[in-house]
C-alpha cells in the first residue's frame, strides 16, 4: 500500500461521495506532505481551500481510486505540498490569493490570480481586507547568461483569443525560459456559486470554459447529485455522453486544424474547420445550442434530443469519418509540416507523471489516464473503446492522439445513439446537506468538481478544476530549447484554457 495513502486514510471520514474525504490534523497533513516526497504513486489532482481549511484530491494509480484529504489551516497556515508535487504550486498561489491561507515551505508564493486590482484582498477569506497601496508590478523568475534578453507577449494578442501574458527569456532565437501570467479572466466564479442552489449555480460551471461546457456541467452535476443523493435517469446519462463525445469531436477537429495552420498549412485548417462547423450545426439541431451550453443540469438534462437530432448528428459524423483518411494522408505526406511538428515541444514522460497531466498532453507522453476508465462512470462502464497512448511527447504525438480519439468518439456516439434508453430526462435533487465529487473526461482531460451543500441544499463550499491547471506549467517546459517561432505550435498543441484556470 502507498505510505501516503495509508497516512491519508488515518484521518476521520467526512462522508464525501463517491470518493471519501478524510480530515487530518495539521500535524498529519504535514506528515502527508513529507510522505508524498517519498511516495510516487499518489498523484495530486487538485488543491483548494475554505476560509479555515485546505483540501486536496489525489489519484492512486496502484489502487485505482480517488481519495480526498483535508486539514484545518491553523492561524491561516498549512504545510505546503509543492516541494513534493510541483503541480501544487499554482494551487497554493491561488489559495493565498483567494482565501488568504499561506502554504508554509512553498516553492513559490507570488500572486497568481490577484493582480492587485480587486476591491479586496483574499475575497473568499473570513476577513477580506482593503489593498494597502497601488497594484504591485509582476515578478518573473530570472534567466541569466550571455546574450539573454526578454520578449514580453500579451496579455492582449493579435487574434481574438483569451488574454494571457507570456514572458520569454531567449538567447538568440532559442527559448531558455518561459513564464506565464494568467488571471486576466478572473470572474469570481466560486464566489458567484456560493449560497446558490446547484441548479442555479450550474450556469456558472457551464461557463467556466466555454469549449468544455458539457464536461464541466456534467462534472458539476455529478458532484451535486452525489452530495444530494440523487441518481440521474439512464436516458439522461446516455444523452450526456453523446454531448460529451460531440464536444470532444468538434474540439479535436478545431485543434488539429489550428496546429496545422500555425505551421503555415492553411488547407488542413480550412477542411477541419468546415467539418467542425458541420458538427456544431448538428449539435444545434439536436440540442438547441451549438456548444450544448446549459443542456446538462443537476439531476439529468434540460431537454430531450430533437426528433431530427440523431439523423443530423449521424450525417455530420459520417462527413467527418469519410474525409478523415484523406486528411491523415495529407498530414503524413508533407515533409514541410512534419519538419515543424515532429520533435518539437517535447514533454518528457517523467515530467508529465510528476504533474499528473491528463488528456492528449498526458497520453501523448505515455500517461494513459482517462477518467472514463478510472475512476469510471456511466455509461462508459458499459462501452467498449480504446484509450490511445504514445511515448514521443511532441507536437506530432499530441496531434495523433487527437486524431485517434476522434475515431473512438465517432464510434462511441454512433453506439450511444443506437442504444439510447427510453425514460425520464431528470431526477429531483433533494434539498439536504451533503458533499460530493464529480470527475468527467473532457477533451483536454479530466474536469473535477467538488461541492458541499448545507442543510437547505445550498452551496456552502465549491471548487471547479479544469485540466489546464496541470498542463499550463508543462507548456513552459515544452518550449525550452525550442525557437521562439515554434511557440504557437507548442501552445496550440496544448491548447490550455485561460478561462478555466482564472476562476
Steps between C-alpha positions, in 0.01 A plus 500: 500500500607858435646651819346838419160344430519304824574821690214678323254228602588549865293818493135504607257420211276796414238327285594636158352294215602306298862569602557534874661805655715449810555777755859512626652697782749771393781273621376207291457727198863601541587131524306439179704771329819326611372155396418626150867581445580128532180356351465540124173308463264766633436765234370843599186589305398822674562720803252758628370658820227643716555795734628272778612180327693359208393207280677276248393231254734215410500212254657166586596321179593185691161465671296674231327735743450870565544618858460840663678646802439813707655679795425812705712799402604605849566875512465514122785258428544143377790283388583542132471208259696670220845372611374147428241567227590781256141511377408650839689825435225692320231360728693628803542841341126511424407394853701792634337739251140387560488373858802668656652172622878460476677175410799472731811380318344568159712506187340823375259741672483781245148619413325304227139608444529821701661777293439758772189643334220332695298706750616273784789267575416132562132548403395149610670522841318553828623861513579654159719808531542816296815538291774696676635672190522506120507176299842332519710431194504133397809303596657258253769244564839604360702330230865603491765448235686668217261652246182406686221749442126515569203497262167592667190375317144587599270510684336659195571292189463553129221243463162482670617275782500503876749730678818364653851634545804300387846614608772344284869500589684425178857460384505578132190318378510227765264518795683442828203575725130568456276618780125555480286752683128430485210626712379768259170314464431462872122500529445428869337170399526337842354804675213513251414135569500522880157517663316390188320177423684256274250564223562876515878461529517256207505795257833616646650152476393481135680827431827424674649420159254527215668242276460244783150603604361144485789342692495764775121502526500120527776493763316765703168316464668174599640662814165658588314173446749313718468762773118496492466124456330520159543268202451633143276285278671269247373703202649817646833323554500376141423847363776650714749258348382581147554870568838443667631300204369757252684764702818293476453459124448865413786615723746241368414601143556863598837426661620283211425776253650781708823310568546451125415866442773605743739300281376710201291214363168679460327236287473256791370781717229579246389139460496428874311824554236403245453157660482654847235743379289206383527340844408827676193544277394144579538576871278805459238292318510222759531700823413861416850645550817467294715439808218324689526754782257452792381170353643301794333589830523357853269199502513430128470705181298810419323359195482191280679465170291651218310255274732578210809525721633147469488511120679837494774369730547181298529699176758738646706215641482311172647804326786508752566126481494504119756779468732401784706242304581764237585755767734252669673426170553870438628554853744209466625582150624858533864513606481873576223434752682207658809717533303742718315254726722191541744542787363846589383587851588170663357440848667205670306215655658555843394865509147418384474239776626745765229750403235229448404666171210334323329521164695504172793674675542208739411222258745633240779449756412154629248579776186308408267641766142549379225578751248305293698188594633599843318571723240438228135602480183413313441438218868443413526200730280317247674629187797358311760756393876541483712764676786581258843559655829602335848547650652782292352798685542747212257713300453220247409250773243739644346531152491124449336440838225741400452327164477159667253635756289647221448152357416356842251779575323461166453130573380577853238751383368256243474226764336731755238624253421143398439388860361818658271391787143616525364667811520816708743783434565617856468398864415738785788634707415471873565812709736355756854530631770294335833500325595358162767479231454472127774406251424506126739454208488810282687554175798649691494242777312445823274775641466470879229671706455486879190632672374521859132573569350641819182374668285695256670350196686823418868511411713551811833442322604409147805461279505447120829375352581508130766258366704799383619560858742210463584561133589868479826453698606224259473741208772706667721191499405392147617823334842505669785449248257553211495814287259785563325437168392156622313638799164531315527131402582392855233723650226378269599135543437547873203735453475583870192686614567848637147543630495153656782584742413864563187408700 
